[in-house]
């Protein structure tokens, strides 16, 4: 009886530790991507994604930078190269609704070069 209790306790502790490590890794990935986008460093974005073995389209909806999605963060940061990389990494369907364009125009970023890239990719 004591052995099964000990094993159960040990497995709970191990699972809690592995979960917190995963959360910390995800937070670090998000923080790194936000910083690299703000710095307009496309190469470091690519390297970070490759090291983490994830694709932009798989994490795009899950990461927020200063309350904005990654593309809006790139527009607000005037990060043309990083923004273009994000646009090309996303499926066209993610851009077709035009919400990022409307957001940019509504927040004073209508002159961003990324607007034309988004429109071209979305077929607008």
N, C-alpha and C positions, 0 to 999 in steps of 0.2 A: 504494500500500500504506500509506504513512504517512498519507494523507488518511483512509482508512477507519478506521485505528486511532484517529486524532484524533477523528473523528466518533463512534465507538463510546465512547470515553472521555468525550467531552462529553455524550453522551446518558445514560451511567451516572451522571455527576455531577448532571445536571439531574434525573433521576428520584429520586436519593437526596435531594436538597434538597427536592423537592416532597413526597416521602413524609414527611420529618421535619416539614415545615410542617403537613401534615395531622394528624399525630400531636399536635403541639403545640396545634393548634386544638381537637382533640377533648378533650385534657386540660384546656384552658381552659374549654371548654363544660361538662365534668363538674364541675370545681371551682366554676364559677359557679353551676350548678344546686344543688350541695350547700350552698353558702353561702346561697343565696336560700331554699332549703327550711328550713334551720335558722333563718333570720330570719323565716320565715312570710310571705314577700313574693311573693304570687301574681302580682302584676302584673309584677314583674321576671322571674319564671320564664317567663311568657307572652312577654314582650318578647325574652328571650334565645332562646327556641325559634323565634320568628318571624324574628329576625335571622339565626339559623343555618339557617333553612329546613328544620327537622326537626319531627317530631311526637313527642309523648311516647311513644306506643305503639311507635314505631320504635326508640327509644333506651333504653327502660325496662330491658330485660334487660342492656344493656351497661354501665350506670353503677352503680358502688358508692360509697356514702358511709360512711366508717368501717366498712367490711365489711358494710354492709346495702344492700338495694335502696332505691330512692328512697322508696317508701311506708313501709318500716320506719324509714327515717331521719326521715321526717316524724312518725311516731308517737313515736319516741324524743325528738324535739325539741319535742313538743307543738305542732306546726305544723298546726293544724286547717284553715286556709284553703288552705294549700299542699297538704296531704294530700287535701283534698276535690277540688281541681283535678286531682291525679294520678289519684285514683279515677275521676273522671268522664272522664278522657282515655284510660283503658285500656279494652280490650274486656272484657266480662263474663267471658269464658273465662279471662282472666288472674287473676281473683279467685275463681273458683268452687272451687278446691281447698282454700281456707281456711287455707293455710299462713301467711299474714300474720297472721291472727287468732290462730292457735295460737302463733305467735312472740310476739305482743304479750301474750297471757295468760301465757305461760311466762316472760316477762321483766319482769313487773310493770307492764305498760301496759294491762291489761285494762279500765281505766276510761276509756280514751281515747275522745273523741267520734268519732274516725275508725272505731272498730270498728263502730258502728251504721251509718255511711255505707257501709262495705265490705259489711256484711251486706245492706243494702238494695240496693246495686248488683248484688251477686252473686245475689240472690234467695234468701237463706238465712233 
